[in-house]
Amino acid sequence: MVAVKVENLEKDYGKVKALKGISFEIRKGEIFGLIGPNGAGKSTTLKILATLLTPTGGKAEIFGHDVVEEAEEVRKLISYLPEEAGAYKNLKGIEYLQFMAKLYAKTGKSYDEMLEMGIKLSGLGERLNDKISTYSKGMTRKLLLARALMVKPKLGILDEPASGLDVVNAYSIRQTIRRFAREKGITFLVSSHNMLEVEFLCDRVALINKGVIVDVGSPKELKEKYNAENLEEVFMSIVGEGKGAMEVFG
Ligand SMILES: Nc1ncnc2c1ncn2[C@@H]1O[C@H](COP(=O)(O)OP(=O)(O)OP(=O)(O)O)[C@@H](O)[C@H]1O
């Protein structure tokens, strides 16, 4: 079953063509990575799928619902973790989770379950009783990810989920995402410019460069196809910048 269908999606910001007609599909339960360098168009794609930006061409559907025409329906199915997200700084961590659980829960029971899951996922323990303004970047990130996952979306749209996190926290976030996909059947679209990280996390990836998808496949397929050791090498061989760098260093 197809969870996300993107067809010839385009986005112009004035003269800047951020997306030049990209297409890809994500299967239900899959962890799909959109990877590429800074400015490639990753955040733009994720924001369109999260119904926060309107495309200038093409279309995108989430579980059969058009992201423009049926934005309300789409919002019920997704959870979006923005790249740069400030949480409500004046709230304590626990108050933020309670506030969000109240927004999303339909019954008292689902509120309790959501909150319990959010507390566990955040891994913040006693620090949840402190104001968010006192958290480190990594702690805020973990709180926001816990918020995004505790509502058990059908699709998690995560923009650079491990950005700014140390090795231990980045590892634990990747494990959590994998567990949610495997145990709860949640589909994920994850963006990253860290190609090595994505290789361990994603079932399939789309490589994006300058608003164009240059290839799609599982990390294993792509590495075999380009005879590369890792996705970083795959990417460099596609965009043809590897040779230049080699020449510089002799
Ligand atoms: N609000 C905006 N106004 C004008 N141009 C924009 C805007 N947002 C993004 N762009 C441009 O669109 C292109 C794609 O940006 P986008 O943020 O989608 O890239 P990205 O792959 O997420 O990059 P990064 O890894 O640096 O976050 C870039 O050239 C960027 O400068």
The ligand as an SDF file (V2000), in Angstrom:
LIG
                    3D

 31 33  0  0  0  0  0  0  0  0999 V2000
   11.2990   31.0940    2.2140 N   0  0  0  0  0  0  0  0  0  0  0  0
   12.1860   31.0060    1.2240 C   0  0  0  0  0  0  0  0  0  0  0  0
   12.3400   32.0530    0.3690 N   0  0  0  0  0  0  0  0  0  0  0  0
   13.2130   31.9840   -0.6690 C   0  0  0  0  0  0  0  0  0  0  0  0
   13.9950   30.9010   -0.9320 N   0  0  0  0  0  0  0  0  0  0  0  0
   13.8720   29.8530   -0.1180 C   0  0  0  0  0  0  0  0  0  0  0  0
   12.9720   29.8530    1.0070 C   0  0  0  0  0  0  0  0  0  0  0  0
   13.0700   28.6420    1.6420 N   0  0  0  0  0  0  0  0  0  0  0  0
   14.0030   27.9380    0.9550 C   0  0  0  0  0  0  0  0  0  0  0  0
   14.4670   28.6590   -0.1040 N   0  0  0  0  0  0  0  0  0  0  0  0
   15.4680   28.2100   -1.0910 C   0  0  0  0  0  0  0  0  0  0  0  0
   15.0150   26.9930   -1.6510 O   0  0  0  0  0  0  0  0  0  0  0  0
   16.0890   26.0810   -1.8320 C   0  0  0  0  0  0  0  0  0  0  0  0
   15.8010   24.7920   -1.0630 C   0  0  0  0  0  0  0  0  0  0  0  0
   15.7760   25.0550    0.3280 O   0  0  0  0  0  0  0  0  0  0  0  0
   15.4160   23.9560    1.4160 P   0  0  0  0  0  0  0  0  0  0  0  0
   15.3530   24.6420    2.7380 O   0  0  0  0  0  0  0  0  0  0  0  0
   14.2350   23.1920    0.9840 O   0  0  0  0  0  0  0  0  0  0  0  0
   16.7080   23.0150    1.3490 O   0  0  0  0  0  0  0  0  0  0  0  0
   17.2240   21.8600    2.3110 P   0  0  0  0  0  0  0  0  0  0  0  0
   17.5890   20.7160    1.4370 O   0  0  0  0  0  0  0  0  0  0  0  0
   16.2290   21.5910    3.3830 O   0  0  0  0  0  0  0  0  0  0  0  0
   18.5380   22.4980    2.9210 O   0  0  0  0  0  0  0  0  0  0  0  0
   19.2430   22.3700    4.3910 P   0  0  0  0  0  0  0  0  0  0  0  0
   19.8780   21.0110    4.4580 O   0  0  0  0  0  0  0  0  0  0  0  0
   20.2530   23.4570    4.3260 O   0  0  0  0  0  0  0  0  0  0  0  0
   18.1780   22.5950    5.4160 O   0  0  0  0  0  0  0  0  0  0  0  0
   17.3430   26.8190   -1.3780 C   0  0  0  0  0  0  0  0  0  0  0  0
   17.9450   27.4030   -2.5210 O   0  0  0  0  0  0  0  0  0  0  0  0
   16.8050   27.8920   -0.4550 C   0  0  0  0  0  0  0  0  0  0  0  0
   17.6360   29.0340   -0.4440 O   0  0  0  0  0  0  0  0  0  0  0  0
  1  2  1  0
  2  3  1  0
  2  7  2  0
  3  4  2  0
  4  5  1  0
  5  6  2  0
  6  7  1  0
  6 10  1  0
  7  8  1  0
  8  9  2  0
  9 10  1  0
 10 11  1  0
 11 12  1  0
 11 30  1  0
 12 13  1  0
 13 14  1  0
 13 28  1  0
 14 15  1  0
 15 16  1  0
 16 17  2  0
 16 18  1  0
 16 19  1  0
 19 20  1  0
 20 21  2  0
 20 22  1  0
 20 23  1  0
 23 24  1  0
 24 25  2  0
 24 26  1  0
 24 27  1  0
 28 29  1  0
 28 30  1  0
 30 31  1  0
M  END
$$$$
